[in-house]
Amino acid sequence: MLLTCLYIVLGTLVFFYLQVTAAKLSAKDILKPYSHGDELIKKDLSQVKASVEFMEEQQLNTLTTQYEVIESKKEHHMKVAKLMNAYYFASTLTLTILTIALGLQILMMAEDGIKDQTETFQAIFYSLLCLTAFFGILIKVLDHKGNIATNLKSYLAFSSIQLRIYNYLVTGGMVEGKTEVISPGQFISATNTEIDRVNNITFGIKHENIKSANEILNYGN
């Protein structure tokens, strides 16, 4: 009986991590247009930098550094979003399969109850029950959907700042919504403010969704 439980748990975990790997590979292909677009902008930016005449070299270097700092922060948020997406996909798929299997077992023992079933049947039932509870709680506690949305929002916000830097350099100091040329010093200061506003390590765990033993035992009373 114990060996059967062990096989089911290990098999479920192997299936789970295979799905995580598959989701990561899929996300890499899906996000190719974004990475390709960033590469095109960086390539054009390297050419634009050579012809910039309205600012000092030090100011240009500062803007370039800001752009690269934002790039590293974007990469962080995208990595977290892809990781959370992979775990959310794998957790949801695994939970769905476990729930269906558990439901079928409940239907099979609807008349006789679990006491009249074989030890193997009981082992499978209790294993599926524990795994279903585990993955159900895991999705809530790790808040996959919330973490994905928050990190993608930060990623897009940083991308917007990068585009403003790019637009500022290619238009000779113009900023969207402004009719006059903005001085390099003002733009650098404003960009720093924007980076500080968006800057955040966005990975949260909803620990309030973890129930205490007393709450679980008293559930429904």
N, C-alpha and C positions, 0 to 999 in steps of 0.2 A: 504493500500500500504506500509506504513512504517513498519507495523507488519510483512508483507511478507518478506521484506528486512532483518529485524532482525532475522527471523527464518532461512533464507538462510545463513546469516553470521555466526550465532551461530552453525548451523548444519555443516557448512564447517570447522569451528575451532575445533569442537568436533571430526570430522572425521580426521582432520590433526593430533591432539594430540594422537588419537588412533593409527595412523600409526607410529608416533614417538615412542610410547611405544612398539609396535610390532617390530620395527626395532632394538631397544635397546636389547630386549630379544633375537632376532635372532643373533645379533652381539656377544652376550655373548656366545652362543653355538658355533658359527663359530671360535671364538678365543680360545676355550678350549685347543687345542693342544699347543698353545704358552704358556699359563699359566701353563699347565701340564709340559712342558719342563723346565720352570723356576723353578718349584717346585722340579723337579728331580735334577737339578744342585745345588740348595740351600741345598738339603738334602745331596748330596755327598760332597759339600763344607764343611759342618759342620763336616764331618768325616775326611776330608783331613786336616783341620786346626789342629787337634789333633796330626798329625804326621809330621807337618812342622818343620824342624830342621835348615834350612839354613838362617833363619832370626830371629831377636829378637821378643819377645812377643809384644812390643809396635808397631813395624812395621807391624806385623800381624794384630793387632787391627786396625791400620790405614787403611790397605787394606780392612779389613772387613767393616769398616765405609764407605769407598769409594764405596764398592759394594752396601751397603744399601742406600746410598745417590742416587746412580744411579737408584736403584730400585724405589725410590719414584718419581724421575723425569720421569722414564719410565711410571709409573702409571698415572702421570699427562698427558703426551702426548697421551696415549691410551684413557684416558677418553675424552679428547677433540676430538680425531679422531672419537670415537664412537658416541659422541654427534653430531658432524657435519655430520657424515654419516646418523644418524637417521633423522636429519632435512632435509638433502638433499633428502633422499628417500621419506619422507613424502611430502616435498614441490613439488618434481617432479611429484609424483603420483597425488597429489591434483590439480596441475596446468594442468596436462594432462586431468583429468576428467572435470575440469572447461572449458578448451578450447574446448573439444568435445561438451559439453552442450551448450556453447555459439555459436559454429558453427552451431549446429542444429537450434537454435533460429534464427540465421541470415538467414538460408535457409527458415525457415517458414515465415519470413516477407520480403523475397526478392522482392516480387511483390507489396505488399500493403504498405510497410514501417511500422515503429514503431508507427506512430500516429494513425493508424487504429486498433491497437491492444488493448486488454483490459488492465485495470490498473494492474491487476495481472501479465500479460505477461510482461508489461513494468517494473514492479518492479523486476521480476526475471531477465530480461535482464540487467538492470542497476546494479543489485547486482552481477551477474556473471561477468560483464565487470570490475567492480571495484576489485573484488576478483582476477580475472585473472591478472590484472595489478599489484596488490599487491604482489602475489606470484612470478610473473615473475621478479619483481624488487628485491624481497627478496633474491632470489637465486643468483642474480648478486652481490648485495651489501654484503651479508655475505660470498660470495666466498666459498661455501661449499667444492667444489672440491679442491681448492687450499689449504684450511686449512687441509683437510683430508690428502692430499699428503705430506704437510710440517710436520705435526705431526707424521705421520707414518715413515717418513725419520728420524726424531729425535729419535723416538722409536727404530728403527733398529740400529741407530748409538750408542745409549746407550747400547743396547743389545750386540753389538760388543765389547764394552769396558769391559762389564761384562765377556764375554767369554775369553777375554785376561787375566783378573785377574784370572779366574778359571784355564786357561791353564798354567799361570805362577806358580800357587801354586802346581798343580798336576805334573808338569814336573820338579820341583826343580829349578826354576829360568830361564827357557828357554823362549824365545820370538820368535814368528813366524818371519822368515826372518833373524834371528840372529844365528850365529854358536856358540857364547860363552854365558856363563851364565851372566845375567844382575843382578847387585846388587839390593837389595830391595829398597835402597834409590833412585836409578836412576829410577826404575820402578814406585815407588810411585809418584815421580815428573812428570814423563811422563804421568801417568794416570790423575793427576791433570790438566795437560795441555790439555789433550783430553776432560776432563769433561768441562773445561772452553770453549773450542772451540765449543762443541756441545750445551752447555747450552744456552737455549733461551726459552722465553714464546711465542710460535708460535700460535697466534690467531689474524688474521687480518680482517679488514672490509674495503672493497673498497668503501670509501666514494665518490670517484670521479664518481661512477656510479649513485649517487643520483642527479637527475636533479632538477634545480631550477624551480620555477613557470614560469618564463619568457621563459626558454628553452622549457618547455612542451607546453606552449601556442603558441610559435612561430615555433613549429616543422613542418617542411614541407614548411614553407614560404620562 
